[in-house]
Amino acid sequence: MTNDAIVIGSGIGGLVTATQLAAKGAKVLVLERYLIPGGSAGYFDRQGYRFDVGASMIFGLGQNGTTNLLTRALSSVNVSQEAIADPVQIHYHLPQGLDLKVDRVYEKFLQNLTAHFPHQEKGIRRFYDECQKVFKCLNSMDLLSLEEPRYLLRVFFQHPLACLGLAKYLPQNAGDVARRYIKDPQLLKFIDMECYCWSVVPSDMTPMINAGMVFSDRHYGGVNYPKGGVGQIAQKLVEGLEKAGGKIQYQARVTKILTEQGKAVGVQLANGKVYRGKRIVSNATRWDTFAQLLPPEEMPHNEKKWQQNYQKSPSFLSLHIGVKESVLAAGTECHHILLEDWEKMTAAEGTVFVSIPTLLDPDLAPNGYHIIHAFTPHYIDDWQKLSPSEYEGKKEEAAWRIIDRLEKIFPGLDAGLDYLEVGTPRTHRRFLGREDGTYGPIPRRKLWGLLNMPFNRTAIPGLYCVGDSTFPGQGLNAVAFSGFACAHRIAVDLGF
Ligand SMILES: Cc1cc2nc3c(=O)[nH]c(=O)nc-3n(C[C@H](O)[C@H](O)[C@H](O)COP(=O)(O)OP(=O)(O)OC[C@H]3O[C@@H](n4cnc5c(N)ncnc54)[C@H](O)[C@@H]3O)c2cc1C
C-alpha cells in the first residue's frame, strides 16, 4: 500500500510532522540517513558522558498555554518527557563588565538589567512588555498551518485582537522596536546579543515574532532541560510514532526525490530502493532539498528568490568537554555566553556559547564530573582543503583558544579536563546532513520580519518542507511549530 506521507529526515521538524499525521491515522514512513533520530537535537555517548550534539536550551516543554509545542507533540502520541526547570536562561559575560543573569522570573530579570542601566528603566520595561504582547497573542491560539484558509478564518473569529496583533508584528524586526524605547548604545548592543544568541543575527534582522516568543516564553513556560538529555525528545517522538502505527528506518539516505509530470511521488535511497508516497516531506535544509535531492537546474523560481533573500548562517566549532566537578564553583548556571569585544559579536570565534547540562541532570556524566559543551560560529571554508594532520592541528589550536577564554569564567578548566572532543563545520555537515554544516537560514540584509520566510508547501506539487528552513526558523520549539503546520496542511490536503 502506498504511504500517505514519506518524511525525509527525523529532526524534530520531521518527527513532529510524522507523529501528528500518524495520530490522525495517516500511513507514515520516516527515512533517516543516520543511526539515531534527532538531527541537531541528537546525542552521542563517550566514556560515560552523554553529550548533546547541539540544542540544549529548550523551550516548548512547559505545561500551559498553546506555545508548549514539544509537550503537545509528545502527548499527541501518548508519550511524555520529564523536564527539569532551569532557573536562569543565560548568564551573560559581556564587554564593559556587563555581567548579568536572565532569571526565569520576569521582574527579577528586569531588575537585574535595570541595575546596569538605571537611566533606561522605563525603556527596558516598555521594550520587553511589548515582546510580552506578541507572546500573549501567540499563546492564546492553536498554532497550525497559516496556509490553511479555513483555520485562519476560525482563529480570526475566535481571537480577532490577537490575530490583528500578530499581523502588525509580522513585518517588524526586534531592533526597530527596541530603538523606539532604548537609546543607550551599550544597552542596544545587549539587545543585539539577546537576539544573536539564538537567531545568529543582530536585532535589526531578527523578526519581532521570534523575539517576542523567546523573550517572553523564558519567563512563562521557561527553559527546561529534558531528563536523560536532549536526545530523549526525538527518542520519545519515535516511540510515539511507532505506537501510532508509523514507521522509521535508519541508515536510509534519500538521494533523490522522484517526480512524475512535475509532481513529487516518491524517493530513492542511496542503495537504490524506491518508496512511493502521496505526499513527500523534506526535513533536510532547503539547500539540500532543492540542489541535492532535486536537479539544481530545475530549481523553482521562488526558491531562487528565497536564496536571494536568505543565506546559510555559519556552522559551529564545538568543544564537548568532560571536567572534574571541582572546576565549577557553587551556584554556576547551566547556560553562559561569553564575549570580550562587541565588535566581534558576529565574527567567527567571537561569541562563545556554553551549556553545562549536568548541573540540571547529573546522570549525563560519571560521578564527580560535569559536561561543558562550548560552541562558537565557524565557517566551513576555513576547514576545507586540509591534510588530515593539518585538520587535527587546526582543531587543537582552535580548541585551546576557546579553553583559554573559558578559563576566565571557569578557572582551573584546563587542569580539570577529563575528556575533550572537537567538532568542526565538517563534522556538522557530515553527521547532521546539512549543507556546509549551517545552523540555518539568516537574512542576507534587513527584511520585513518573517514575511519572506516560506511555509510548508513548495512550488512542486506533493512536496513539502519542514524544519528550520521554513517559517518560523531555528530552534526546537520553532521547528515543532513548522511540524504542526506541515502535518495540518497535509492532513487537509489528504482529507484526514
Ligand atoms: C550547536 C547547536 C546548538 C543549538 N542550540 C539550540 C538550543 O539551545 N535551543 C534550540 O531550541 N535550538 C538550538 N539549536 C537549533 C536546533 O537544534 C535546530 O534548529 C533544530 O534541531 C533543527 O531541526 P530540523 O527539524 O529543522 O532539522 P535537523 O535537526 O537538521 O534534522 C534533519 C534530519 O534529517 C536527516 N536528513 C537530512 N538529509 C537526509 C537525507 N537525504 N536522507 C535521510 N535523512 C536525511 C538528518 O540526518 C537529520 O536527522 C542548536 C543547533 C546547533 C547546531
The ligand as an SDF file (V2000), in Angstrom:
LIG
                    3D

 53 58  0  0  0  0  0  0  0  0999 V2000
   25.4140   23.7120   18.1600 C   0  0  0  0  0  0  0  0  0  0  0  0
   23.9340   23.9740   18.1140 C   0  0  0  0  0  0  0  0  0  0  0  0
   23.2950   24.4810   19.2460 C   0  0  0  0  0  0  0  0  0  0  0  0
   21.9220   24.7110   19.2370 C   0  0  0  0  0  0  0  0  0  0  0  0
   21.3200   25.1480   20.3810 N   0  0  0  0  0  0  0  0  0  0  0  0
   19.9640   25.2410   20.4230 C   0  0  0  0  0  0  0  0  0  0  0  0
   19.2980   25.4940   21.6480 C   0  0  0  0  0  0  0  0  0  0  0  0
   19.9360   25.6430   22.6960 O   0  0  0  0  0  0  0  0  0  0  0  0
   17.9270   25.5480   21.6380 N   0  0  0  0  0  0  0  0  0  0  0  0
   17.1900   25.3260   20.4950 C   0  0  0  0  0  0  0  0  0  0  0  0
   15.9530   25.3350   20.5520 O   0  0  0  0  0  0  0  0  0  0  0  0
   17.8170   25.0940   19.3260 N   0  0  0  0  0  0  0  0  0  0  0  0
   19.1660   25.0320   19.2520 C   0  0  0  0  0  0  0  0  0  0  0  0
   19.7850   24.7150   18.0840 N   0  0  0  0  0  0  0  0  0  0  0  0
   18.9910   24.6760   16.8380 C   0  0  0  0  0  0  0  0  0  0  0  0
   18.1540   23.4230   16.7190 C   0  0  0  0  0  0  0  0  0  0  0  0
   18.9090   22.3120   17.1240 O   0  0  0  0  0  0  0  0  0  0  0  0
   17.6970   23.2630   15.2670 C   0  0  0  0  0  0  0  0  0  0  0  0
   17.0860   24.4710   14.8020 O   0  0  0  0  0  0  0  0  0  0  0  0
   16.7050   22.1430   15.0860 C   0  0  0  0  0  0  0  0  0  0  0  0
   17.1000   20.9860   15.7920 O   0  0  0  0  0  0  0  0  0  0  0  0
   16.5880   21.8140   13.6000 C   0  0  0  0  0  0  0  0  0  0  0  0
   15.6200   20.8080   13.4280 O   0  0  0  0  0  0  0  0  0  0  0  0
   15.1410   20.3570   11.9930 P   0  0  0  0  0  0  0  0  0  0  0  0
   13.9410   19.5120   12.1860 O   0  0  0  0  0  0  0  0  0  0  0  0
   14.9990   21.5410   11.1130 O   0  0  0  0  0  0  0  0  0  0  0  0
   16.2790   19.5170   11.3270 O   0  0  0  0  0  0  0  0  0  0  0  0
   17.6440   18.7340   11.6950 P   0  0  0  0  0  0  0  0  0  0  0  0
   17.8840   18.7210   13.1610 O   0  0  0  0  0  0  0  0  0  0  0  0
   18.6920   19.2890   10.8000 O   0  0  0  0  0  0  0  0  0  0  0  0
   17.2970   17.2720   11.2560 O   0  0  0  0  0  0  0  0  0  0  0  0
   17.2240   16.8820    9.9210 C   0  0  0  0  0  0  0  0  0  0  0  0
   17.3450   15.3700    9.8760 C   0  0  0  0  0  0  0  0  0  0  0  0
   17.2270   14.9500    8.5190 O   0  0  0  0  0  0  0  0  0  0  0  0
   18.1980   13.9610    8.2460 C   0  0  0  0  0  0  0  0  0  0  0  0
   18.4760   14.0140    6.8140 N   0  0  0  0  0  0  0  0  0  0  0  0
   18.9890   15.0500    6.1080 C   0  0  0  0  0  0  0  0  0  0  0  0
   19.0950   14.7360    4.8100 N   0  0  0  0  0  0  0  0  0  0  0  0
   18.6390   13.4610    4.6840 C   0  0  0  0  0  0  0  0  0  0  0  0
   18.5230   12.5680    3.5830 C   0  0  0  0  0  0  0  0  0  0  0  0
   18.9040   12.9240    2.3560 N   0  0  0  0  0  0  0  0  0  0  0  0
   18.0180   11.3340    3.8010 N   0  0  0  0  0  0  0  0  0  0  0  0
   17.6130   10.9580    5.0410 C   0  0  0  0  0  0  0  0  0  0  0  0
   17.7340   11.7620    6.1270 N   0  0  0  0  0  0  0  0  0  0  0  0
   18.2400   12.9960    5.9510 C   0  0  0  0  0  0  0  0  0  0  0  0
   19.3880   14.3620    9.0950 C   0  0  0  0  0  0  0  0  0  0  0  0
   20.2430   13.2730    9.3350 O   0  0  0  0  0  0  0  0  0  0  0  0
   18.6860   14.8580   10.3650 C   0  0  0  0  0  0  0  0  0  0  0  0
   18.4520   13.8070   11.2710 O   0  0  0  0  0  0  0  0  0  0  0  0
   21.1660   24.4570   18.0590 C   0  0  0  0  0  0  0  0  0  0  0  0
   21.8010   23.9330   16.9270 C   0  0  0  0  0  0  0  0  0  0  0  0
   23.1540   23.6730   16.9460 C   0  0  0  0  0  0  0  0  0  0  0  0
   23.8100   23.0830   15.7260 C   0  0  0  0  0  0  0  0  0  0  0  0
  1  2  1  0
  2  3  1  0
  2 52  2  0
  3  4  2  0
  4  5  1  0
  4 50  1  0
  5  6  2  0
  6  7  1  0
  6 13  1  0
  7  8  2  0
  7  9  1  0
  9 10  1  0
 10 11  2  0
 10 12  1  0
 12 13  2  0
 13 14  1  0
 14 15  1  0
 14 50  1  0
 15 16  1  0
 16 17  1  0
 16 18  1  0
 18 19  1  0
 18 20  1  0
 20 21  1  0
 20 22  1  0
 22 23  1  0
 23 24  1  0
 24 25  2  0
 24 26  1  0
 24 27  1  0
 27 28  1  0
 28 29  2  0
 28 30  1  0
 28 31  1  0
 31 32  1  0
 32 33  1  0
 33 34  1  0
 33 48  1  0
 34 35  1  0
 35 36  1  0
 35 46  1  0
 36 37  1  0
 36 45  1  0
 37 38  2  0
 38 39  1  0
 39 40  1  0
 39 45  2  0
 40 41  1  0
 40 42  2  0
 42 43  1  0
 43 44  2  0
 44 45  1  0
 46 47  1  0
 46 48  1  0
 48 49  1  0
 50 51  2  0
 51 52  1  0
 52 53  1  0
M  END
$$$$
